[in-house]
């Protein structure tokens, strides 16, 4: 079966440039030592059509859906785009299982000096224990259990009389995080600018080695 892959981007308007090695981009990974400027993106990347599953991410500020992550406020709690109220949800629909990961790219810039600030990873309020934080290696959170049906069975097929007429797609929603621990966030200074990109990816469970360029999943201990 051909690989099915979906990428959905949320990003904010900025003049900064993302410098990522072409080889790393090709395999969908970022080296742990890679630094650069985040690239401006006006709109989310169009959905990639898939026949066995569809994966999409949706950001919210509170209860309000956000089509982009522009204008994030880090010091004004009353803002309708306050970082502390940010939420991110992954939506799955399909008839076959998928492994999911979400990459989060962050950048803090001192606008006075146009310099990138050294900052720790933001403390997102991760929901549940199903997510594995591998950001130190590739900036990604991985969902440790494949989403969707474990396999396509007769239970997924709708029947009219004795004839199978279609397949019922399963739906599943995963909340990655609901809010941000602002006590750990630097940059209350009005001259500090925060840029954020969130990307969700999904692959068939038996194809992650090829498309994610890893021999084993991050939380698995390789055999000696």
Secondary structure, DSSP 8 states (H G I E B T S, - for coil): -----EEEEE----S------HHHHHHT---TT--------SS-------SSEEEEEEEEETTEEES--TT-BSS-TTSTTBGGGEEEEEEEEESS-BEEEEEEEEEEEETTTTEE-------EEE-SS-EEEEHHHHSEEEESS-BS-SS--GGGEEEETTEEEEE--EEEEEEEEEEE-GGG----STTEEEEEEEEEEEE-GGGHHHHH--SS-TTS----
